[in-house]
Amino acid sequence: MKIEDVDGIGKVSSGKLKKVGIHTAEKLDEVGSKAAFLLVFENVDKSACLSFLYSLEAGCRRMRTVQLPLETKKDLQKFYKSLK
């Protein structure tokens, strides 16, 4: 599946992911949400936000961001804060 076809990954986000070599949902699954976020953060967009990280995780799980478990969101918040 093309990365832009993943629910919650829009045109802008898919463009950023493609710049770091993530063109498919399967590649996102392989890389993982945190590593994909880090690639974008370090190479494309230093201002990448927590919502983008949530979208990546939700994309890996093929769900909407509002469906992410609270514990997952807390873990992602901790990871995000460690980068700032």
C-alpha positions as CSV (number, residue, x, y, z in Angstrom):
1,M,0.0,0.0,0.0
2,K,1.3,3.5,-0.9
3,I,2.2,5.6,2.1
4,E,-0.3,8.3,1.1
5,D,-3.1,5.7,1.3
6,V,-2.5,5.0,5.0
7,D,-5.3,6.5,7.0
8,G,-4.1,9.6,8.8
9,I,-1.0,10.1,6.6
10,G,-1.8,13.1,4.4
11,K,-0.1,14.7,1.4
12,V,2.4,16.7,3.5
13,S,3.3,13.9,5.8
14,S,3.7,11.4,3.0
15,G,6.0,13.8,1.2
16,K,8.2,14.0,4.3
17,L,8.3,10.2,4.7
18,K,9.2,9.7,1.0
19,K,12.1,12.1,1.4
20,V,13.6,9.6,4.0
21,G,12.8,6.5,1.8
22,I,9.5,5.4,3.3
23,H,7.2,5.0,0.3
24,T,4.9,2.2,1.5
25,A,2.9,1.2,4.5
26,E,5.0,-2.0,4.6
27,K,8.2,0.1,4.8
28,L,6.7,2.1,7.7
29,D,5.9,-1.1,9.5
30,E,9.4,-2.3,9.0
31,V,11.0,0.9,10.2
32,G,8.5,1.6,13.0
33,S,6.9,4.8,14.1
34,K,9.7,6.1,16.3
35,A,12.5,5.4,13.8
36,A,10.5,6.9,11.0
37,F,9.8,10.0,13.1
38,L,13.4,10.3,14.0
39,L,14.5,10.1,10.3
40,V,12.1,12.9,9.4
41,F,13.0,15.0,12.4
42,E,16.7,14.7,11.8
43,N,16.7,15.0,8.0
44,V,13.6,16.8,6.8
45,D,11.6,18.7,9.5
46,K,13.1,19.7,12.9
47,S,9.6,21.0,13.8
48,A,7.9,17.7,13.3
49,C,5.2,17.5,16.0
50,L,3.8,15.0,18.4
51,S,0.6,14.6,16.2
52,F,2.8,13.4,13.4
53,L,4.3,10.8,15.6
54,Y,0.8,9.7,16.7
55,S,-0.1,9.4,13.0
56,L,2.9,7.3,12.3
57,E,2.1,4.9,15.1
58,A,-1.6,4.8,14.2
59,G,-0.5,4.1,10.6
60,C,1.6,1.2,11.7
61,R,-1.4,-0.2,13.5
62,R,-3.9,0.6,10.7
63,M,-6.1,2.6,13.1
64,R,-7.0,6.2,13.7
65,T,-5.0,8.3,16.1
66,V,-7.9,8.6,18.5
67,Q,-7.9,4.8,18.9
68,L,-4.3,4.6,20.1
69,P,-4.2,3.3,23.7
70,L,-3.4,5.8,26.4
71,E,-0.2,3.9,27.4
72,T,1.0,4.1,23.8
73,K,0.4,7.8,23.7
74,K,2.3,8.2,27.0
75,D,5.2,6.2,25.6
76,L,5.2,8.3,22.4
77,Q,5.1,11.6,24.4
78,K,8.1,10.5,26.5
79,F,10.0,9.7,23.3
80,Y,9.0,13.0,21.7
81,K,10.1,15.0,24.8
82,S,13.5,13.2,24.8
83,L,14.2,14.8,21.4
84,K,13.6,18.4,22.5
